[in-house]
Amino acid sequence: MQLSDFDFDLPERLIATRPARPRTAARLLLAEGDRIEDRHVRDLVGIFRPGDRLVLNNTRVIPARLTGTRTRGEAEARIEVTLMEPAAAGGWRAMAKPLRKLKQGETIRFSDALSAEVAEKGETDLRLVFDRAGAAFDAALAEAGAMPLPPYIAARRAPDAQDDEDYQTVFARHAGAVAAPTASLHFDRPLLEALAARGVGFTEVTLHVGAGTFLPVKVEDVTTHRMHAEWGEVTEAAAAEIAATKAAGGRVIPVGTTALRLIESAAASGAIRPWRGETDIFIYPGYRFRVTDALMTNFHLPKSTLLMLVSALMGQERIRAIYDHAVRHDYRFFSYGDASLLIPGG
């Protein structure tokens, strides 16, 4: 498989910079087998069946974009930082601009309540150790930071207060992500309640989405690509709920590729089990799905690992047809865009 196999032409006008309002007003491309229907997210109440189980990623996005200053003598320089993920050695791995001007041991001050020391510096990123931890760090970060909008949105506009709500799911609980599980942004409380009343079950899992989700694939032979690692957890209760749904003949439907990658990691042995740790699972055509029966997801970047994932689920030719339909019918793409519900077979 070549990287060029996963390319397609995407008009820039289809890249969404704001979400639909209300959340459930977003369009939904329903692809079941060979059939495609143009629907809306609010229609999910009539699409999902009693006994279906939606797997939701309850990670919470932190305001990971920071602007600070470093001081040398009387000279000050502006530094832009984006937190990427907690570092194994402590602190946070981060990207910085301008990285080359920073030195190990220097302090970056982001506010009167938050500063960090450059503990290590690499060629592409660095490790920061902050002067606060726990709840004090969370509070200072909330005050000083901004939502880490994806590069294709940030290039078009700056984050603002509306993104604090828009770029967070209504069931976000566990802080640690620096990118949202964006398919889940389409759900609001009334829709969740209506689905529950229909007999749809919900299982929450946690995968802290890292900035690596936006890294491009740089190898032409996609099978040689190395995925970034992200921390996740499937609890004993979550694994039991998913296993019970499978045993009863219900469908297990992750909402978003992050939830899918996590439950497939937890089912690497063939059956879903409790799981906790870092996953770098790379799903591309030829992968055999263990627990996933369908997927709700947004529309992904050309040549991305996520486009490869949906191609593995539906087949490459089928995904080509689905994306051709989405472009022709002006679906909105990427994190703030519209959704698809992909159901193999049919």
C-alpha positions as a printed NumPy array, in Angstrom:
array([[  0.   ,   0.   ,   0.   ],
       [  1.294,   3.389,  -1.021],
       [  0.604,   6.71 ,   0.666],
       [ -0.779,   8.027,  -2.613],
       [ -3.555,   5.402,  -2.385],
       [ -5.068,   7.497,   0.415],
       [ -5.006,  10.893,  -1.267],
       [ -8.009,  12.854,  -2.489],
       [ -8.817,  16.42 ,  -3.567],
       [-10.453,  18.479,  -0.828],
       [-11.665,  22.012,  -1.581],
       [-10.488,  24.403,   1.119],
       [-14.01 ,  25.775,   1.484],
       [-15.115,  22.468,   3.055],
       [-12.745,  22.767,   6.028],
       [-14.921,  23.78 ,   8.98 ],
       [-13.65 ,  26.457,  11.354],
       [-16.75 ,  26.49 ,  13.591],
       [-19.09 ,  23.632,  14.527],
       [-22.753,  23.328,  13.66 ],
       [-25.195,  24.712,  16.209],
       [-26.892,  23.031,  17.891],
       [-24.406,  20.154,  17.949],
       [-26.96 ,  17.677,  16.65 ],
       [-27.671,  19.859,  13.576],
       [-24.44 ,  18.622,  11.979],
       [-24.949,  16.529,   8.865],
       [-24.471,  12.777,   9.023],
       [-23.434,  10.621,   6.096],
       [-24.875,   7.162,   6.773],
       [-22.955,   4.492,   4.867],
       [-24.249,   0.964,   5.37 ],
       [-22.874,  -1.577,   2.939],
       [-23.34 ,  -0.117,  -0.539],
       [-25.967,   2.387,   0.576],
       [-25.339,   6.077,   1.32 ],
       [-27.922,   8.367,   2.917],
       [-27.68 ,  12.055,   3.761],
       [-28.982,  12.537,   7.282],
       [-28.314,  14.625,  10.401],
       [-26.832,  13.69 ,  13.763],
       [-30.228,  14.179,  15.406],
       [-31.481,  11.253,  13.278],
       [-29.305,   8.803,  15.217],
       [-32.251,   8.075,  17.513],
       [-33.946,   6.346,  14.596],
       [-30.779,   4.774,  13.193],
       [-29.31 ,   3.032,  16.237],
       [-31.1  ,  -0.057,  17.523],
       [-32.013,  -1.185,  21.037],
       [-29.101,  -3.282,  22.243],
       [-26.474,  -1.226,  20.417],
       [-23.626,   0.023,  22.592],
       [-21.819,   3.294,  21.927],
       [-18.267,   3.549,  23.228],
       [-17.45 ,   7.116,  24.264],
       [-14.032,   8.618,  24.985],
       [-14.412,  10.672,  28.172],
       [-11.03 ,  12.405,  27.977],
       [-11.021,  16.121,  28.723],
       [ -9.052,  18.564,  26.556],
       [ -6.726,  20.838,  28.489],
       [ -6.   ,  24.445,  27.39 ],
       [ -2.62 ,  23.356,  26.058],
       [ -1.678,  26.474,  24.054],
       [  0.447,  28.875,  26.065],
       [  2.201,  32.151,  25.352],
       [  5.038,  33.173,  27.665],
       [  8.319,  34.994,  27.911],
       [ 11.872,  34.012,  28.677],
       [ 14.25 ,  36.58 ,  30.104],
       [ 18.009,  36.932,  29.67 ],
       [ 19.324,  39.926,  31.505],
       [ 17.151,  42.82 ,  30.391],
       [ 16.074,  41.151,  27.157],
       [ 12.733,  39.388,  26.9  ],
       [ 11.553,  37.082,  24.124],
       [  8.042,  35.813,  23.369],
       [  7.678,  32.022,  23.383],
       [  4.687,  30.066,  22.085],
       [  4.23 ,  26.603,  23.601],
       [  1.855,  23.752,  22.836],
       [  1.77 ,  20.928,  25.363],
       [  1.818,  17.504,  23.703],
       [  1.644,  14.842,  26.43 ],
       [  2.877,  14.056,  29.943],
       [  6.545,  13.023,  29.842],
       [  7.701,   9.731,  31.329],
       [ 10.457,  11.579,  33.223],
       [  7.959,  14.066,  34.659],
       [  6.527,  17.321,  33.359],
       [  5.235,  17.698,  29.797],
       [  6.588,  17.171,  26.325],
       [  5.879,  20.292,  24.33 ],
       [  6.462,  22.063,  21.05 ],
       [  7.829,  25.604,  21.205],
       [  8.359,  28.552,  18.854],
       [ 11.115,  29.542,  18.49 ],
       [ 12.576,  26.291,  19.797],
       [ 16.142,  26.982,  18.679],
       [ 16.465,  30.041,  20.922],
       [ 15.592,  28.196,  24.12 ],
       [ 18.261,  26.702,  26.352],
       [ 18.098,  23.88 ,  28.872],
       [ 17.61 ,  25.284,  32.374],
       [ 15.829,  28.434,  31.234],
       [ 12.509,  29.479,  32.738],
       [  9.469,  30.438,  30.666],
       [  6.915,  32.567,  32.506],
       [  3.343,  32.209,  31.267],
       [  1.56 ,  34.207,  33.986],
       [  2.056,  35.376,  37.55 ],
       [  0.768,  31.958,  38.606],
       [  2.506,  29.668,  36.113],
       [  6.047,  29.153,  34.859],
       [  8.11 ,  26.211,  33.658],
       [ 11.746,  25.205,  33.382],
       [ 13.176,  23.755,  30.166],
       [ 14.33 ,  20.398,  31.594],
       [ 15.408,  18.896,  28.263],
       [ 15.609,  20.132,  24.704],
       [ 15.52 ,  17.972,  21.583],
       [ 15.599,  18.695,  17.873],
       [ 11.826,  18.959,  17.524],
       [ 10.436,  19.421,  21.034],
       [ 11.35 ,  19.879,  24.682],
       [ 10.381,  18.772,  28.179],
       [  8.953,  21.363,  30.546],
       [  8.678,  21.02 ,  34.316],
       [  6.08 ,  23.396,  35.738],
       [  6.244,  25.155,  39.086],
       [  2.845,  23.793,  40.074],
       [  1.193,  20.375,  40.123],
       [ -2.213,  18.835,  40.679],
       [ -5.182,  21.139,  41.168],
       [ -2.948,  24.228,  41.386],
       [ -1.479,  23.429,  37.957],
       [ -4.918,  22.791,  36.469],
       [ -6.211,  26.136,  37.763],
       [ -3.188,  28.105,  36.542],
       [ -3.302,  26.386,  33.142],
       [ -7.007,  27.145,  32.78 ],
       [ -6.247,  30.808,  33.384],
       [ -3.184,  31.102,  31.145],
       [ -3.858,  28.591,  28.379],
       [ -6.057,  28.439,  25.287],
       [ -7.73 ,  25.535,  23.538],
       [ -5.28 ,  23.712,  21.226],
       [ -7.217,  24.   ,  17.995],
       [ -5.948,  21.736,  15.191],
       [ -3.401,  23.298,  12.811],
       [ -5.9  ,  23.545,   9.945],
       [ -8.208,  25.688,  12.117],
       [ -5.5  ,  27.629,  13.957],
       [ -4.057,  28.697,  10.608],
       [ -7.378,  30.359,   9.769],
       [ -8.31 ,  31.962,  13.094],
       [ -7.174,  32.231,  16.715],
       [ -8.905,  30.25 ,  19.486],
       [-11.445,  32.203,  21.519],
       [-13.764,  31.757,  24.479],
       [-16.362,  29.937,  22.359],
       [-13.86 ,  27.145,  21.718],
       [-13.718,  26.424,  25.452],
       [-17.207,  24.983,  25.054],
       [-17.178,  23.92 ,  21.403],
       [-13.953,  21.872,  21.594],
       [-15.055,  19.844,  24.636],
       [-17.477,  16.924,  24.757],
       [-20.433,  17.073,  27.124],
       [-19.177,  13.924,  28.884],
       [-15.522,  14.99 ,  29.277],
       [-14.244,  13.867,  32.698],
       [-10.551,  13.013,  32.794],
       [ -8.172,  15.849,  31.879],
       [ -5.169,  15.006,  29.736],
       [ -5.967,  15.343,  26.025],
       [ -4.467,  18.021,  23.793],
       [ -6.916,  17.291,  20.969],
       [-10.616,  16.508,  21.177],
       [-12.261,  13.193,  20.284],
       [-14.139,  15.146,  17.674],
       [-16.877,  12.724,  16.621],
       [-18.152,  13.008,  20.193],
       [-18.575,  16.772,  19.869],
       [-21.83 ,  16.128,  17.996],
       [-23.623,  14.777,  21.091],
       [-25.586,  16.861,  23.561],
       [-27.475,  15.779,  26.674],
       [-30.944,  15.565,  25.044],
       [-29.596,  13.277,  22.297],
       [-27.851,  11.031,  24.825],
       [-31.065,  10.818,  26.862],
       [-33.151,  10.022,  23.775],
       [-30.743,   7.256,  22.757],
       [-30.8  ,   5.789,  26.253],
       [-34.606,   5.798,  26.195],
       [-34.449,   3.839,  22.928],
       [-32.367,   1.135,  24.585],
       [-28.918,   2.152,  23.393],
       [-26.178,   1.5  ,  25.951],
       [-23.124,   3.642,  26.665],
       [-19.656,   2.647,  27.786],
       [-17.03 ,   5.223,  28.666],
       [-13.325,   4.664,  28.074],
       [-10.408,   7.092,  28.306],
       [ -7.796,   7.82 ,  25.659],
       [ -5.818,  11.026,  26.108],
       [ -5.489,  12.235,  22.534],
       [ -2.001,  13.607,  21.847],
       [ -0.723,  16.155,  19.358],
       [  0.751,  13.245,  17.411],
       [ -2.707,  12.652,  15.975],
       [ -1.947,  15.518,  13.544],
       [  1.502,  14.288,  12.487],
       [  1.704,  13.563,   8.749],
       [  2.685,  10.196,   7.333],
       [  6.085,  10.692,   5.719],
       [  6.786,   7.226,   4.286],
       [  5.455,   6.097,   0.906],
       [  5.06 ,   2.476,   2.071],
       [  2.386,   3.042,   4.722],
       [  3.051,  -0.288,   6.423],
       [  6.391,   1.089,   7.647],
       [  4.829,   4.113,   9.386],
       [  5.319,   4.254,  13.153],
       [  2.374,   5.547,  15.162],
       [  2.637,   7.911,  18.106],
       [  1.69 ,   6.454,  21.488],
       [ -1.245,   7.667,  23.585],
       [ -2.296,   6.712,  27.118],
       [ -5.624,   5.007,  27.607],
       [ -7.706,   2.862,  29.902],
       [-10.536,   0.362,  29.513],
       [-11.804,  -0.429,  32.985],
       [-13.008,  -3.825,  34.127],
       [-16.596,  -2.553,  34.067],
       [-16.202,  -1.152,  30.542],
       [-14.732,  -4.399,  29.23 ],
       [-17.57 ,  -6.37 ,  30.835],
       [-20.227,  -4.153,  29.245],
       [-18.69 ,  -4.497,  25.784],
       [-18.304,  -8.276,  26.179],
       [-21.921,  -8.606,  27.316],
       [-23.15 ,  -6.623,  24.297],
       [-21.185,  -8.875,  21.935],
       [-22.5  , -11.999,  23.656],
       [-26.084, -10.737,  23.34 ],
       [-25.681, -10.051,  19.613],
       [-25.673,  -6.281,  19.962],
       [-23.447,  -3.962,  17.974],
       [-20.427,  -2.264,  19.53 ],
       [-20.033,   1.172,  17.933],
       [-17.159,   3.386,  19.013],
       [-17.771,   7.102,  18.639],
       [-14.526,   8.317,  17.125],
       [-11.305,   6.71 ,  16.014],
       [ -9.754,   7.241,  19.459],
       [-12.357,   5.03 ,  21.132],
       [-11.975,   2.479,  18.332],
       [ -8.182,   2.311,  18.608],
       [ -8.442,   1.878,  22.368],
       [-10.955,  -0.972,  22.428],
       [ -9.138,  -2.748,  19.625],
       [ -5.927,  -2.44 ,  21.673],
       [ -7.753,  -3.931,  24.644],
       [ -8.979,  -6.792,  22.451],
       [ -5.612,  -7.688,  20.922],
       [ -5.894, -11.205,  22.366],
       [ -9.167, -11.699,  20.492],
       [-11.599, -10.758,  23.276],
       [-12.062,  -7.455,  25.075],
       [-10.227,  -7.255,  28.416],
       [ -9.492,  -4.544,  30.972],
       [ -6.522,  -2.572,  29.711],
       [ -4.372,   0.349,  30.83 ],
       [ -1.231,   1.791,  29.271],
       [  0.065,   3.359,  26.079],
       [ -1.186,   2.254,  22.695],
       [  0.478,   2.842,  19.353],
       [ -1.878,   0.598,  17.395],
       [ -1.859,   1.371,  13.669],
       [ -4.949,   0.189,  11.803],
       [ -4.786,   0.056,   8.02 ],
       [ -6.39 ,  -2.153,   5.322],
       [ -5.903,  -5.825,   6.125],
       [ -6.511,  -5.344,   9.867],
       [ -9.002,  -7.791,  11.431],
       [-11.378,  -6.005,  13.805],
       [-12.01 ,  -7.822,  17.084],
       [-14.88 ,  -5.907,  18.692],
       [-15.838,  -2.978,  16.447],
       [-19.046,  -3.449,  14.441],
       [-19.441,   0.114,  13.122],
       [-17.92 ,   3.543,  13.644],
       [-19.162,   7.084,  13.986],
       [-16.423,   9.485,  12.911],
       [-15.769,  12.827,  11.228],
       [-14.142,  13.194,   7.808],
       [-10.368,  12.889,   7.847],
       [ -7.308,  14.432,   6.228],
       [ -5.975,  13.078,   2.949],
       [ -3.032,  10.693,   3.437],
       [ -3.747,  10.425,   7.186],
       [ -3.608,   7.359,   9.415],
       [ -7.269,   7.95 ,  10.262],
       [ -8.259,   7.716,   6.607],
       [ -6.348,   4.423,   6.537],
       [ -8.313,   3.274,   9.589],
       [-11.726,   3.904,   8.026],
       [-10.465,   2.255,   4.829],
       [ -9.63 ,  -0.828,   6.879],
       [-13.181,  -0.892,   8.238],
       [-15.092,  -0.236,   5.004],
       [-12.618,  -1.105,   2.233],
       [-10.544,   1.339,   0.217],
       [-12.847,   1.534,  -2.797],
       [-15.877,   2.02 ,  -0.588],
       [-14.233,   4.83 ,   1.385],
       [-13.254,   6.497,  -1.891],
       [-16.904,   6.491,  -2.942],
       [-18.027,   7.768,   0.47 ],
       [-15.538,  10.64 ,   0.425],
       [-16.375,  11.475,  -3.195],
       [-20.021,  11.732,  -2.14 ],
       [-19.096,  13.901,   0.866],
       [-17.117,  16.348,  -1.294],
       [-19.781,  16.503,  -4.013],
       [-22.497,  17.182,  -1.438],
       [-20.546,  19.811,   0.506],
       [-20.07 ,  17.986,   3.787],
       [-17.879,  19.95 ,   6.202],
       [-14.549,  18.295,   7.013],
       [-12.266,  17.707,   9.998],
       [-12.601,  18.473,  13.721],
       [-15.492,  20.957,  13.593],
       [-17.055,  19.34 ,  10.548],
       [-19.873,  16.89 ,   9.88 ],
       [-20.03 ,  13.21 ,  10.808],
       [-20.275,   9.848,   9.154],
       [-21.674,   6.572,  10.45 ],
       [-19.811,   3.717,   8.798],
       [-21.454,   0.29 ,   8.963],
       [-19.681,  -2.498,   7.051],
       [-21.721,  -5.078,   5.159],
       [-25.39 ,  -4.293,   4.965]])
